[in-house]
């Protein structure tokens, strides 16, 4: 059983400050965050009961008993449901939850945090009926504030995800060097490379993502490629289209390691491209350099966006300014906030963000630049976790 990560104590301190007697989590990212267990398929809810005075308690269906006990770091696991001879607390999770709360030494009328904003209505109703004497308050902001600062284990896993993403990018670009390579071929090359590197170098790391009641995500190593006029789509399933000479291609690679994500995006040039393409890439790199001067603890997130606005406008791209130039990264590739004008929070050491300074100018020769890396905010400034070569990559000539 692994030791408890710093986020447990960090949350308990905040729970005391907010007079929360306990937290109950059902959202997959939250239950993983406070247990280390991802069942992949969530057809039966996973719950975390987190009293202010003790470690998180994991409540899972009996079907997931062996898996949970082999994966979770939280010291206490209880079961519900009916599954062969397995002994459980109760046949349903609300009944099992009632039993567990009766043993948590809570006051007669506790204040309990639940995830108001993201709970399905059915689960919200069941919780309210299960906790008739409790005051239920929204704990989502508390969880998000804690998740924004990555613990050492989370940073270590983000580094692994970044390495996997780099392998995928390298293979996608190598595939695009061949004149018959389609979007799909390049994606397959990226996926094969990432999975092969995972198998060879990270035998204890999980690459699953967070599923739903209807299905699981066994592999969160993913990529997509958009060429020529399809670059403006931003995201789409790759097709059998073969990029043509003179076109640019957007390559997107996302990876995950033990729940933590990394993002890497680049622009590939097929042979000789026009002046507008080359100029746009140089401008994007300059704008990003200007943005990164603000990527440090104590800076408002919106200041990064404002720096980008100034950079776009002075270089003549004011009409093409995107609505955001990045986002936080963690238990999702787009985790908690966007780097945009309306974002009010301050950067803190331990945050992980993707900085995306992209340019799309359809009216000027179809100039398109896709450029994104994953950065760690450090005590002194930043560290780029995805270390693939910057700038446009030219293949086939």
Residue pairs with C-beta under 8 A, 6 or more apart in sequence:
1 73
1 75
2 36
2 73
3 73
4 55
4 73
4 74
4 75
5 73
5 151
5 152
5 153
5 154
6 151
6 152
7 33
7 34
7 146
7 147
7 151
8 34
8 55
8 56
10 146
10 149
11 23
11 34
11 50
11 142
11 143
11 146
12 52
12 53
14 142
14 145
14 146
15 21
15 22
15 23
15 50
15 52
15 113
15 142
16 52
18 113
18 142
19 111
20 52
20 111
20 112
20 113
20 137
20 139
20 142
21 51
21 52
21 106
21 107
21 110
21 111
21 112
22 49
22 50
22 51
22 52
22 101
22 104
22 106
22 110
22 112
22 113
23 48
23 49
23 50
23 112
23 113
23 114
23 139
23 142
23 143
24 47
24 48
24 49
24 50
24 97
24 112
24 113
24 114
24 127
25 31
25 33
25 34
25 47
25 48
25 50
25 114
25 115
25 139
25 143
26 45
26 46
26 47
26 115
26 119
26 123
27 115
27 118
27 119
28 38
28 42
28 46
28 210
28 211
28 212
29 147
29 210
29 259
29 331
29 332
30 48
30 115
30 143
31 37
31 46
31 47
31 48
31 58
32 38
32 210
32 259
32 331
33 143
33 147
33 259
33 331
34 48
34 50
34 56
34 74
35 46
35 48
35 56
35 58
35 68
35 72
35 73
35 74
36 71
36 72
36 73
36 74
37 46
37 58
37 60
37 67
37 68
37 71
37 72
37 74
38 71
38 206
38 208
38 210
38 259
39 46
39 60
39 64
39 67
39 68
39 211
39 216
40 208
40 211
40 216
40 217
40 218
41 211
41 213
41 215
41 216
42 211
42 212
42 213
42 216
43 213
43 214
44 60
44 61
44 63
44 64
44 81
44 93
45 61
45 93
45 123
46 58
46 59
46 60
46 61
46 64
47 58
47 59
47 60
47 93
47 97
48 56
48 57
48 58
48 59
48 74
49 56
49 57
49 59
49 97
49 100
49 101
49 104
50 56
50 57
51 57
51 104
51 105
51 106
53 105
54 104
55 74
55 75
55 76
56 74
56 76
57 74
57 76
57 77
57 78
57 100
58 68
58 72
58 74
58 76
58 77
58 78
59 77
59 78
59 79
59 80
59 89
59 93
59 96
59 97
59 100
60 68
60 77
60 78
60 79
60 80
61 79
61 80
61 81
61 83
61 93
62 79
62 80
62 81
62 82
62 83
62 84
62 86
62 88
63 81
63 83
65 77
65 79
65 83
65 86
68 77
69 77
78 89
78 96
78 100
79 86
79 87
79 88
79 89
79 96
80 88
80 89
80 90
80 91
80 92
80 93
80 95
80 96
81 88
81 91
81 92
81 93
82 88
82 91
88 96
89 95
89 96
89 99
89 100
90 96
90 98
90 99
94 126
94 127
94 129
94 130
97 130
98 130
101 131
108 133
109 133
109 134
109 135
110 133
110 134
110 135
111 134
111 135
111 137
112 131
112 134
112 135
112 136
112 137
113 136
113 137
113 138
113 139
113 142
114 124
114 127
114 136
114 137
114 138
114 139
115 138
115 139
115 140
115 143
116 124
116 136
116 137
116 138
116 140
117 138
117 140
118 140
119 127
127 136
128 136
144 336
147 330
147 331
147 335
147 336
148 328
148 330
148 336
148 337
148 345
148 348
148 350
148 351
149 348
149 349
149 350
149 351
150 158
150 260
150 330
150 350
150 351
150 352
150 376
151 350
153 258
154 259
154 260
154 330
155 350
155 352
155 376
157 205
157 257
157 258
157 259
157 260
158 257
158 260
158 261
158 262
158 329
158 330
158 352
158 374
158 376
158 385
159 385
160 202
160 205
160 257
160 258
160 260
161 255
161 256
161 257
161 260
161 261
161 262
162 255
162 262
162 264
162 374
162 385
162 386
162 387
163 197
164 194
164 197
164 198
164 202
164 207
164 221
164 255
164 257
164 262
165 194
165 253
165 254
165 255
165 262
165 263
165 264
165 374
165 386
165 388
166 264
166 386
166 387
166 388
167 193
167 194
167 197
168 190
168 191
168 193
168 194
168 221
168 223
168 253
168 255
168 264
169 190
169 251
169 253
169 264
169 266
169 388
170 193
170 388
171 189
171 190
171 192
171 193
171 194
172 186
172 187
172 189
172 190
172 223
172 225
172 251
172 253
173 186
173 251
173 266
173 268
173 393
173 395
174 189
175 181
175 185
175 186
175 188
175 189
175 190
176 186
176 225
176 243
176 249
176 251
176 268
176 270
176 395
176 396
177 395
177 396
179 242
179 396
180 242
181 242
181 243
182 238
182 239
182 240
182 241
182 242
183 224
183 225
183 226
183 227
183 230
183 238
183 239
183 240
183 241
183 242
183 243
183 249
184 225
184 238
184 239
184 240
186 223
186 225
186 238
186 249
186 251
187 223
187 224
187 225
187 238
190 223
190 251
190 253
191 221
191 222
191 223
194 221
194 223
194 253
194 255
195 207
195 219
195 221
198 205
198 207
198 221
202 257
205 257
205 258
206 257
206 258
206 259
207 219
207 220
207 221
207 255
207 256
207 257
208 216
208 217
208 218
208 219
208 220
208 256
209 217
209 219
209 220
209 256
210 217
210 259
210 331
210 332
211 217
220 254
220 255
220 256
220 261
221 254
221 255
221 256
222 253
222 254
222 255
223 251
223 252
223 253
223 254
224 235
224 236
224 237
224 238
224 252
225 238
225 249
225 250
225 251
225 252
226 233
226 234
226 235
226 236
226 238
226 249
226 250
226 252
227 241
227 242
227 243
227 244
227 247
227 248
227 249
227 250
227 270
228 241
228 243
228 244
228 247
228 248
228 249
228 366
229 366
230 236
230 239
230 241
231 248
231 249
231 250
231 360
231 366
231 368
231 370
232 360
232 362
232 368
235 252
243 249
243 268
243 270
244 270
245 270
245 271
245 272
245 396
245 397
246 270
246 271
246 272
246 273
246 274
247 269
247 270
247 273
248 267
248 268
248 269
248 270
248 273
248 277
248 366
248 368
248 369
248 392
249 267
249 268
249 269
249 270
250 265
250 266
250 267
250 268
250 368
250 370
251 265
251 266
251 267
251 268
251 370
252 263
252 264
252 265
252 370
252 372
253 263
253 264
253 265
254 261
254 262
254 263
254 264
254 333
255 261
255 262
255 264
256 262
259 331
260 330
260 331
261 329
261 330
261 331
261 332
261 333
261 335
262 329
262 374
262 385
262 386
263 329
263 333
263 354
263 372
263 373
263 374
263 386
264 372
264 373
264 374
264 386
264 388
265 356
265 370
265 371
265 372
265 373
266 370
266 371
266 388
266 392
266 393
267 281
267 368
267 369
267 370
267 371
267 392
267 393
268 392
268 393
268 394
268 395
269 277
269 392
269 393
269 394
269 395
270 395
270 396
271 394
271 395
271 396
271 397
272 397
273 392
273 394
274 365
274 367
275 365
276 361
276 364
276 365
276 366
276 367
277 365
277 366
277 367
277 368
277 369
277 392
278 392
279 367
280 359
280 361
280 367
280 368
280 369
281 369
281 371
281 391
281 392
283 311
283 315
283 317
283 359
283 369
284 357
284 358
284 359
284 369
284 371
285 357
285 371
285 390
285 391
286 311
286 315
287 308
287 311
287 312
287 315
287 357
288 355
288 357
288 371
290 307
290 308
290 310
290 311
291 304
291 307
291 308
291 311
291 325
291 355
291 357
292 355
292 375
292 382
293 307
294 303
294 304
294 307
295 304
295 347
295 353
295 355
295 375
295 377
295 381
295 382
296 347
296 377
296 380
296 381
296 382
297 346
297 347
297 348
297 349
297 377
297 379
298 346
298 347
299 346
299 347
300 343
300 344
300 345
300 346
300 347
301 337
301 339
301 340
301 343
301 344
301 345
301 346
301 347
302 339
302 340
302 341
302 342
302 343
302 344
304 325
304 326
304 339
304 355
305 324
305 325
305 339
305 340
305 341
305 343
306 341
308 321
308 325
308 357
309 321
311 357
312 318
312 320
312 321
312 359
313 321
317 359
317 361
320 359
320 360
320 361
322 356
322 358
322 360
323 340
324 338
324 339
324 340
324 356
325 339
325 340
325 355
325 356
325 357
325 358
326 338
326 339
326 353
326 354
326 355
326 356
326 372
327 334
327 335
327 337
327 338
327 339
327 353
327 354
327 356
328 334
328 335
328 336
328 337
328 338
328 351
328 352
328 353
328 354
329 335
329 352
329 353
329 354
329 374
330 336
330 352
333 354
337 343
337 345
339 353
339 355
347 353
347 377
348 377
349 377
349 378
349 379
350 376
350 377
351 376
351 377
352 374
352 375
352 376
352 377
352 385
353 374
353 375
353 377
354 372
354 373
354 374
354 375
355 372
355 373
355 375
356 371
356 372
357 369
357 371
358 369
358 370
358 371
358 372
359 367
359 368
359 369
360 367
360 368
360 369
361 367
361 368
369 392
371 390
373 384
373 385
373 386
373 388
373 390
374 384
374 385
374 386
375 382
375 383
375 384
375 385
376 382
376 383
376 385
